[in-house]
Amino acid sequence: MAGVIESIKRLYKNCDYKTHIILFIICFVYMLLTTLTDISLHRDTSMRQNPFDFIFGLFMALYSIQYINNVLKQPEIEGLPKITEIDWRKILPLIGINIIWGIYLAIIIVALVIIWLKIKASTIFVIAAAIALIALAPLFQFIYIGLADNFKFKQLMNITLIFRFTRAAFGSFWLTTLKTILICIPLILGYMLIYLACGYFGLTGILEIAKDYSLIDIVMYPVFIYFFSIIWYFAFPAALADTYKVKIRPLLINENINIIEEQSSSGEQE
């Protein structure tokens, strides 16, 4: 757990706290806009996303990529980068990566369903396939880190990379992931206890805007999303940086060599 905790501490060491305040304000504005949008569309109890969810997720991913780039290139620098340092040129590769890998995931799920229906596989097959998918899919995080490390879009598109990542860093990745989850548990429990205490003292009904949404939610939600963003968008990938450098970066370099060789071969044939 030490690696994750050190990654969190790094975000606050010798940092410009104005940047953290700006990040919190962004979380506050996002939670306010997305909640009011859902209320206005009469889907405040739905899990469906709205445009503000997409915009916030894209912004945080770009911000995370910039931070990881700093961690990889300038490990001596601590704290969050300024918002103005974000490399907006990575927005199109980021969207493309999410679309292509989302298609890969959809194809795999459809293929598993077809196999299950065709061979009338047992429940054991379904459970084993679901466990394998859940275990392997999160290693996609290394694709984001690769983008932060300035690897090109084409170098990150090979579907076999996820299996190479699994072979090279499965244990290290999941050890870091489980440590991060453990760190989140006190945060979740603290949130629940505060919310229960507010309910006990009748604070949850103050300035009720909609069903199950009041002033206390306006205060609590941004705090919760800020700390979760700090942990999952910044501390978590930073804790994977050493694993990435030793085990994943050589795979991506090799992928680049293969692409260059293929391009050279096709050029010679022409």
Salt bridges, closest charged atoms under 4 A:
GLU6 OE2 - LYS9 NZ 3.71
ASP38 OD1 - ARG43 NE 3.44
ASP87 OD1 - ARG89 NE 2.95
ASP87 OD2 - LYS90 NZ 3.41
ASP149 OD1 - LYS73 NZ 3.06
ASP149 OD2 - ARG249 NE 2.89
GLU255 OE1 - ARG164 NH1 3.21
